[in-house]
Amino acid sequence: MALIKDGVEAKDSFVNTSHLDTLPASGDIIVSLDQWNEQRDALLARGTQLGVTLKSDQHPDSIADDLQHFALVALEFPAFTDGRAYSYARILRDQYGFAKELRAVGDVLLEQLLYMNRVGINAFDILGDNDLEQWKVAAADYTVWYQPTNDGRKTIRDLRNS
């Protein structure tokens, strides 16, 4: 599995502990929402970077007041047909102003990377070979946009009016 972050292959310092009963004593970790809710004080006392995973049925409202504690939010795509995490990414970026890492995890397909990026997801756990090259192919699929998003790219309307 490779981590593509901001368009480059990146080293992942985080360990996903969302499936563990006992957390490692040190290091950067990603916890489940349940772990966060049950062990909040102990997790904050660790003094390491924290991430939290939101499953597709766990709305960002559930962590809105705690976003300042997270270095990343991992949005789970349980199946490529489940698009709730797209909406969650927009909510986290636009409504809550979360500017740190939003990571797509789960059933992350090459065909969807560009659209995930357009809604604010900037990191991807990808399974497969030649991950960085696949990301570059996906990122180059389109060069102009009709819909505005928060990624800073001008829309066709903006380009026509400039």
FISE-596412 format. One record per residue (C-alpha): residue in one letter; x, y, z; chain. Coordinates in steps of 0.2 Angstrom, whole numbers, plus 5000, padded with zeros to 4 digits. Example, Ala and Ser with C-alpha at 12.3 -4.5 7.8 and 13.67 -1.06 7.14 Angstrom:
// residues 2
atom type=a	x=5062	y=4978	z=5039	mol=A .
atom type=s	x=5068	y=4995	z=5036	mol=A .
END
This chain:
// residues 162
atom type=m	x=5000	y=5000	z=5000	mol=A .
atom type=a	x=5006	y=5017	z=4995	mol=A .
atom type=l	x=5002	y=5034	z=5002	mol=A .
atom type=i	x=5000	y=5048	z=4989	mol=A .
atom type=k	x=5000	y=5065	z=4998	mol=A .
atom type=d	x=4998	y=5081	z=4989	mol=A .
atom type=g	x=5003	y=5073	z=4972	mol=A .
atom type=v	x=5019	y=5064	z=4978	mol=A .
atom type=e	x=5022	y=5047	z=4986	mol=A .
atom type=a	x=5025	y=5050	z=5005	mol=A .
atom type=k	x=5031	y=5041	z=5020	mol=A .
atom type=d	x=5017	y=5037	z=5032	mol=A .
atom type=s	x=5022	y=5041	z=5050	mol=A .
atom type=f	x=5005	y=5035	z=5056	mol=A .
atom type=v	x=5000	y=5018	z=5062	mol=A .
atom type=n	x=4981	y=5014	z=5060	mol=A .
atom type=t	x=4976	y=5007	z=5077	mol=A .
atom type=s	x=4957	y=5008	z=5074	mol=A .
atom type=h	x=4956	y=4989	z=5074	mol=A .
atom type=l	x=4966	y=4986	z=5089	mol=A .
atom type=d	x=4961	y=4984	z=5107	mol=A .
atom type=t	x=4978	y=4990	z=5114	mol=A .
atom type=l	x=4986	y=5005	z=5107	mol=A .
atom type=p	x=5005	y=5007	z=5105	mol=A .
atom type=a	x=5014	y=5016	z=5118	mol=A .
atom type=s	x=5021	y=5029	z=5107	mol=A .
atom type=g	x=5021	y=5035	z=5089	mol=A .
atom type=d	x=5008	y=5044	z=5078	mol=A .
atom type=i	x=4992	y=5035	z=5077	mol=A .
atom type=i	x=4975	y=5035	z=5068	mol=A .
atom type=v	x=4961	y=5029	z=5079	mol=A .
atom type=s	x=4943	y=5025	z=5076	mol=A .
atom type=l	x=4929	y=5037	z=5082	mol=A .
atom type=d	x=4924	y=5025	z=5095	mol=A .
atom type=q	x=4942	y=5025	z=5102	mol=A .
atom type=w	x=4943	y=5044	z=5102	mol=A .
atom type=n	x=4926	y=5045	z=5111	mol=A .
atom type=e	x=4931	y=5032	z=5124	mol=A .
atom type=q	x=4950	y=5037	z=5127	mol=A .
atom type=r	x=4950	y=5055	z=5122	mol=A .
atom type=d	x=4960	y=5061	z=5137	mol=A .
atom type=a	x=4973	y=5047	z=5136	mol=A .
atom type=l	x=4975	y=5050	z=5118	mol=A .
atom type=l	x=4978	y=5069	z=5120	mol=A .
atom type=a	x=4991	y=5065	z=5134	mol=A .
atom type=r	x=5001	y=5055	z=5122	mol=A .
atom type=g	x=5009	y=5070	z=5115	mol=A .
atom type=t	x=5010	y=5062	z=5097	mol=A .
atom type=q	x=5001	y=5067	z=5082	mol=A .
atom type=l	x=4983	y=5060	z=5081	mol=A .
atom type=g	x=4972	y=5055	z=5066	mol=A .
atom type=v	x=4954	y=5049	z=5067	mol=A .
atom type=t	x=4945	y=5038	z=5055	mol=A .
atom type=l	x=4927	y=5042	z=5050	mol=A .
atom type=k	x=4917	y=5028	z=5043	mol=A .
atom type=s	x=4904	y=5032	z=5029	mol=A .
atom type=d	x=4890	y=5032	z=5042	mol=A .
atom type=q	x=4899	y=5044	z=5054	mol=A .
atom type=h	x=4896	y=5062	z=5050	mol=A .
atom type=p	x=4910	y=5075	z=5053	mol=A .
atom type=d	x=4898	y=5084	z=5065	mol=A .
atom type=s	x=4904	y=5071	z=5077	mol=A .
atom type=i	x=4921	y=5078	z=5078	mol=A .
atom type=a	x=4918	y=5096	z=5074	mol=A .
atom type=d	x=4923	y=5102	z=5091	mol=A .
atom type=d	x=4939	y=5092	z=5091	mol=A .
atom type=l	x=4946	y=5095	z=5074	mol=A .
atom type=q	x=4961	y=5105	z=5081	mol=A .
atom type=h	x=4967	y=5089	z=5090	mol=A .
atom type=f	x=4969	y=5080	z=5073	mol=A .
atom type=a	x=4983	y=5080	z=5061	mol=A .
atom type=l	x=4973	y=5070	z=5049	mol=A .
atom type=v	x=4955	y=5064	z=5046	mol=A .
atom type=a	x=4954	y=5048	z=5036	mol=A .
atom type=l	x=4938	y=5046	z=5027	mol=A .
atom type=e	x=4933	y=5028	z=5023	mol=A .
atom type=f	x=4926	y=5022	z=5007	mol=A .
atom type=p	x=4919	y=5005	z=5011	mol=A .
atom type=a	x=4914	y=5003	z=4992	mol=A .
atom type=f	x=4917	y=5013	z=4977	mol=A .
atom type=t	x=4899	y=5016	z=4976	mol=A .
atom type=d	x=4897	y=5024	z=4993	mol=A .
atom type=g	x=4900	y=5043	z=4990	mol=A .
atom type=r	x=4896	y=5050	z=5007	mol=A .
atom type=a	x=4915	y=5053	z=5011	mol=A .
atom type=y	x=4915	y=5065	z=4996	mol=A .
atom type=s	x=4902	y=5076	z=5005	mol=A .
atom type=y	x=4911	y=5074	z=5022	mol=A .
atom type=a	x=4927	y=5081	z=5014	mol=A .
atom type=r	x=4918	y=5096	z=5007	mol=A .
atom type=i	x=4910	y=5099	z=5025	mol=A .
atom type=l	x=4927	y=5097	z=5033	mol=A .
atom type=r	x=4935	y=5109	z=5021	mol=A .
atom type=d	x=4921	y=5122	z=5018	mol=A .
atom type=q	x=4911	y=5122	z=5034	mol=A .
atom type=y	x=4924	y=5118	z=5047	mol=A .
atom type=g	x=4939	y=5125	z=5039	mol=A .
atom type=f	x=4949	y=5109	z=5041	mol=A .
atom type=a	x=4966	y=5113	z=5032	mol=A .
atom type=k	x=4976	y=5098	z=5037	mol=A .
atom type=e	x=4977	y=5081	z=5029	mol=A .
atom type=l	x=4961	y=5072	z=5023	mol=A .
atom type=r	x=4965	y=5055	z=5018	mol=A .
atom type=a	x=4954	y=5043	z=5007	mol=A .
atom type=v	x=4955	y=5025	z=5014	mol=A .
atom type=g	x=4946	y=5009	z=5009	mol=A .
atom type=d	x=4940	y=5006	z=4991	mol=A .
atom type=v	x=4950	y=5020	z=4983	mol=A .
atom type=l	x=4949	y=5018	z=4964	mol=A .
atom type=l	x=4961	y=5026	z=4951	mol=A .
atom type=e	x=4945	y=5033	z=4942	mol=A .
atom type=q	x=4940	y=5042	z=4958	mol=A .
atom type=l	x=4956	y=5050	z=4963	mol=A .
atom type=l	x=4954	y=5066	z=4954	mol=A .
atom type=y	x=4936	y=5069	z=4960	mol=A .
atom type=m	x=4941	y=5065	z=4978	mol=A .
atom type=n	x=4955	y=5078	z=4976	mol=A .
atom type=r	x=4943	y=5091	z=4969	mol=A .
atom type=v	x=4932	y=5090	z=4985	mol=A .
atom type=g	x=4947	y=5092	z=4996	mol=A .
atom type=i	x=4955	y=5075	z=4999	mol=A .
atom type=n	x=4974	y=5077	z=4998	mol=A .
atom type=a	x=4980	y=5060	z=5003	mol=A .
atom type=f	x=4976	y=5043	z=4997	mol=A .
atom type=d	x=4980	y=5025	z=5003	mol=A .
atom type=i	x=4981	y=5016	z=4987	mol=A .
atom type=l	x=4983	y=4997	z=4984	mol=A .
atom type=g	x=4992	y=4991	z=4969	mol=A .
atom type=d	x=5008	y=4994	z=4958	mol=A .
atom type=n	x=5015	y=5010	z=4951	mol=A .
atom type=d	x=5004	y=5020	z=4962	mol=A .
atom type=l	x=5012	y=5037	z=4959	mol=A .
atom type=e	x=5011	y=5035	z=4940	mol=A .
atom type=q	x=4993	y=5030	z=4942	mol=A .
atom type=w	x=4990	y=5046	z=4952	mol=A .
atom type=k	x=4999	y=5057	z=4939	mol=A .
atom type=v	x=4988	y=5049	z=4925	mol=A .
atom type=a	x=4972	y=5053	z=4935	mol=A .
atom type=a	x=4977	y=5070	z=4940	mol=A .
atom type=a	x=4980	y=5074	z=4921	mol=A .
atom type=d	x=4963	y=5068	z=4915	mol=A .
atom type=y	x=4955	y=5085	z=4915	mol=A .
atom type=t	x=4962	y=5102	z=4913	mol=A .
atom type=v	x=4947	y=5113	z=4914	mol=A .
atom type=w	x=4932	y=5113	z=4926	mol=A .
atom type=y	x=4914	y=5118	z=4926	mol=A .
atom type=q	x=4910	y=5116	z=4944	mol=A .
atom type=p	x=4919	y=5127	z=4957	mol=A .
atom type=t	x=4927	y=5119	z=4972	mol=A .
atom type=n	x=4940	y=5124	z=4985	mol=A .
atom type=d	x=4955	y=5118	z=4976	mol=A .
atom type=g	x=4959	y=5135	z=4969	mol=A .
atom type=r	x=4957	y=5129	z=4950	mol=A .
atom type=k	x=4948	y=5142	z=4939	mol=A .
atom type=t	x=4932	y=5136	z=4931	mol=A .
atom type=i	x=4928	y=5138	z=4913	mol=A .
atom type=r	x=4917	y=5153	z=4917	mol=A .
atom type=d	x=4932	y=5161	z=4926	mol=A .
atom type=l	x=4944	y=5158	z=4912	mol=A .
atom type=r	x=4931	y=5165	z=4899	mol=A .
atom type=n	x=4929	y=5181	z=4910	mol=A .
atom type=s	x=4948	y=5184	z=4912	mol=A .
END
